[in-house]
Amino acid sequence: PPLLLLSPLNSREQKGELSKLFGVLPVERKAVTRGRFLHLFLVNFAAELVTIGLIFLSAQLRLQRFLPNQETEFVQMLVENVNDAPQIVTFTIVVFACMVIITLFQTTVGQIFGYDKMNRALIFSFGGLFILLFIFLMLSMNDVIPMIKIPEGKMQASTKILHYIVIHFILIVLTIICCEITTKTVTKREL
């Protein structure tokens, strides 16, 4: 899917040391930083739309019939579930949300602390997140805290669309927050 093509976007700037070029251009660092975050969100969003379009196109054309090894259990499961395009769209939107959050965090940490320290910060942050999730899971399994229950059955299309809009709104707000935090921090270092 197009989501996989996004990872090299920010690394090209680092490898090409384009940040040195930004010091020469008559553009404020604030504008460059805001442009970076806008670019990050729009590229991810465009990849999401292309992926969703491909999902519906492949479901309509029944492209799963061209998969090799039709008798394997995995392909059979895939063929059964490929007709449930809304479920796949929901999964795509969740993956998109995770990609945006990860790239927001990477860009914010990389801009503020430097890209050399970014890997360490990512390891500690995601390690801490997984530890918190594990603790939450253990507490909910032992009935210390109530378990979050996902409603069973199919949701109406309008409810799903509302959820999708809310998810995207939250991502836009997160992008703006990370952008402004980074912009304020980075512009303090500007000469």
Salt bridges, closest charged atoms under 4 A:
GLU13 OE2 - ARG36 NH2 2.23
GLU17 OE1 - LYS20 NZ 2.55
GLU48 OE1 - HIS168 NE2 2.86
GLU180 OE1 - ARG34 NH2 3.04
